[in-house]
Amino acid sequence: IVVMGKKSKRQGAAAQRQQVDASLTSKAVCRIVDELWNMTHSFPFPSTFSAQLEEYGSISTLTAALVAKQGVSPPLPPRKDGLPAFKEWLRSKGVEHSKLEVEEFENVGFGLRATSDIKFGEKVMIVPVEAMMSSRTARASPLGPLIAQDRVLQALPNVCLALHLLESRLDPNSPWKPYISTLPHSFTTPLNFTRDDLLMLQASPTLSECLNQHRNIVKLYSHLHKLLRVSV
């Protein structure tokens, strides 16, 4: 059993940053990203299901090759391990939740449990703006200059927030670390579906929406990769 101290945690974060930098400068990775960029920027989204699925297959093949070249991030510690620090962080930020408690529920995951009766109209939680990770804090972060020069980031605050989250996760001294440590490690959205999962939606218009969303995420990723590789 290895217990990570402050030094080893810093070393782990440094190794992750080196992995990110290597991903941005690797010629093999850049070639794959350029292919994805051309595929999603040069051609419109196909109009038929068969063509959409064919394009999805091509994109999935390239993204799988991309993951293989970039490597897999090290596993994250269990979310429940971060709860004590998160609760202290909430107190330090002035978050008021005296009648609510964060708890892990069997077969469901994390949620909020009422610790006493709550009257109709009663405030159950007060979250100061200082405790909110937002596009405002993204602009105040090291990503600020990048956001200021890119129109896509300026037009899509949700993407700014996603980058802000990733950048903060790599920073062992980030003030957001207690919050980030409690976030889910995986999701079950259509973006995480396998091809077989998607094929089960063939009778639904949702399939086209899922494939288009998948395409747009890859399109954004390729744009951001090109943007970030210039700044490395």
N, C-alpha and C positions, 0 to 999 in steps of 0.2 A: 504494500500500500504506500503510495507516494502522496504526501501532504504538500500541497503547493503553498509556499510562502510568498512574500511580496516580490522577492527577486525572481523566483521561477514564474510567477504570473506575468511580470514585466517581460521576461524572456519569451513566454508564450505569445504575448501580444506582439512583440517585435517579430517573432517568426511569422505570425499571421500577416503582419504588414509587408514583410518580405515576400510572402506568397502572393499578396495582392499586387505588389509592384512587378513581380515576375510575370504575373498574368497579363499585366498591361503592356509589357515590353516583349513578351515571347512572340517570335515571328510566326510560329505555328498557330498560336491562339489568335493573333491578329488576322491571319489569313481566314480562319473560320469566321471570325466576327465580321470581316469584310464581306464574306459570302452571304452571311445573314443580313447584313445591311443592304446589299444589292437586291436580295430576294424580297425584302419587305419594303424597300423604298422605291424600287424601279418598276414594280408591277402592282396594280390594284388588287384588292381582295377578290378572289374568284367568285363568280356568281352562282355556280352550281355546287351541290354537296360533294359530288365526286371529285371535282377539281379542288375544292377546299380540303378534302381529306388527303388528296395527293400532295398538296402543298404542305399540309400539316406533317405528313410523313417525312418530307424533305427537310423541313425545319427541325423536326425531332431528331433526325439522324445527325444533323449538324450540332444541335445543342448537346446531344449525348457525347459527341466527339469533343466538344468544348469542355464538358465536365471532366472527361478523361484526361485532357491536357492540363487543366487547371488544378486538378486534385480536389479532394474532399476536405472540408473544414473539420478540425478536431471536434469531437463530441462535446456538447454543452453539459454542464452539471445539472442535476434535477432542479426543476423550478422551485420546489418546496424548500430547497436549501437556501434560496435567496429571500424567503419571506421575512425572517427576522430583520435583516438589513433594510428591506423594503418598508416594513412598518415603521422603523425608526426614521427612514427617509421621509415618509409621509408626515410624521410628527414635526420633523425639522423644517418642512416646507409649509407648515401651518394648515395641512389638510384636516378638516374636521369630519369625523365619521363615528361618533360615539355610540351610535346604535347599530353599526354595521361592522362586520368582521370578515376579513378574507379567509376563506376556508377551501380545502380540497374535498370535493364530493365524489364518492365512489361511482365509477362508470360514467361520470359527467365531466370532471375536471374542476378547475378553480372557479369560484364564484363568490358572491357576497351573502352572508347570513345575518339576519336581523337578530340582535342580542336582546331586544325588548320590543314591546308593542310600539307601533308607529301610528300616530294619529293622522287622519286625512289632512293634507295640506302642510304637514310638518316637513321641514327641511331635514333630509337625512344625510346630506354630504355637502361640504363646501370645499371647492378646490381652487386655491389662488392661481392666478395666471402664471406665477413663477414655477408652479409644479406641472405646467403643461408644455410638452414637447410640441412645437408648432413650426410653421414656416418662418415665423419671427425668430425663433431661437436658431433655426437653420441658417438664416441670413447672418446671425451674430456669431456663428461657428466658423471654423476654418474653411468651410465651404462657401462662405459669403462672397469672395471674389469670383468664384466659379459661377455662382448663381447670377451675379451681376452682369456677366458677359454672355450668358446663354439664354436665348429667347425661349427655348423649350422649357427649361427649368423655371423661368419666370412665369410661364403660362400654366405650368402644372405644379401647384404647391404640394400635391400629394407625392409627387416624385421627389421633390426637394426633401420632404419629410422622410421618405424611405432612405435616401442617401445620408441624411442626417443621422438616422438610426444606425445605419451600417458604420458610419464613421465613428460614432460614439461607442459602438460596441467594440471597436478595435482599440479604443483609448482606455488603458487601465485606470486612468485618473479622471475619466469622464464623470461629471456631476450627475449624469443620468444612469450610471451603472446599476444602482439598486433597483431602479425601475426596469431597465432592460433585462436584468437577470430573471425577472418573473414572467417575461413574455413567452407565448407558445413557441415551441421548437418546430412545429409542423402544422400543416393545414389540410383540409379536405375540400378545398375549392376546386372548380373545374380546371384551374391551372395545374393542379396536381393529379389530374385524371390520367390513367393509361389510355392507350388507343382502344382497348377493349371496353373500358368504362365509357368512353365517348361514343362508341358504336351503339351502345344501349340507348342513346338519345336520338337515334336516326329518325324516329317518328315524331320528334319534337323540334320546333324552330329554335329551341335552346341550343341545339348542336351548332348551328351556324354562329350564334352569338359566342359560344365557348371558343370555337376555332378562331374567330376574329379577335377575341380578347387575348388568346394565346399569341397570335401573330403580333398584336400591338405591343405586348410586353417584350417580345423578342426585338421588335423594331426600336423600342425605347432603350433596351439594353445595349443594342449595337451602337446607337447614337451616344449613349453615355460612355461606353468603352472608348470610342473614338475621342470623345471630349476629354476623358481622364488621362488617356495615354499621352496626350500632348503635354499635360501638366506634370508628368512624372520625371 
